[in-house]
Amino acid sequence: MLATTLAGVLSITAAAIFSFAFLSKVVERMVSLSVGIMLSTSLLHALPEAFESQADPRSLFATLLAGLLAFFMLEKFAILRHSHHHEGDGHHHAHGHDKHEAGKAGWMILVGDGMHNFTDGILIAAAFLADPKLGLVTGLAIIAHEIPQEIGDFIVLLNAGFSRLRAYIFNLLCSLMAVAGGLLGYFTLDRASNLIPYVLVFASSGFIYIALSDLMPQMQRRATLRETIPQVLLIGLGVCIVLFLTHKRHGG
């Protein structure tokens, strides 16, 4: 409960502060850090945790494949993340065009975020049931991943005519869907522990997909050495954070 609530409230509040101040450099830095946290959480902890269980490896790999394809389709229909509109927000469009497009997208953004946060809550519950340290790093990974996404959402909502307070309140309500997902995951997965490895793998596929298809291509657009060095260092910092928070589990 605490982890899902903090993951929602902290990410939304941080995103609101950054969005309202338009601190674009902070957004870019958060993207690099979140890539390191998301990939290392998935590849070094969640997936090994799942494959160390009694579940059939072929079934787990099939779940990974299904997850990657599912997240691709969700993005394709603009249900999960709506990043294409976000990418255009820095350019000078006719006001009427932006207002019309963002106005139609505003409520879809909130619905998509609600679904996404509900899934995040199930992931946090599954991770805590598998191992408390894994639950901690999973919560941190979700916060790091949510902040850049929510910043883009705030910009679109403000462009759609939402006031700052209204955009914050609606995003906060959507973020609390993580608590509902966490409760469902806890009570459901606790009675069906054999499902935990599959939930971990499916959720990891989401982290991997987001990092590789959305965040890293965004970072690759900044190809100068001056911009690349901080990106690499922050990815490494994200990996180190995950390793530091979980080293005791492996005898540290």
Disulfide bonds with the S-S distance in Angstrom:
none
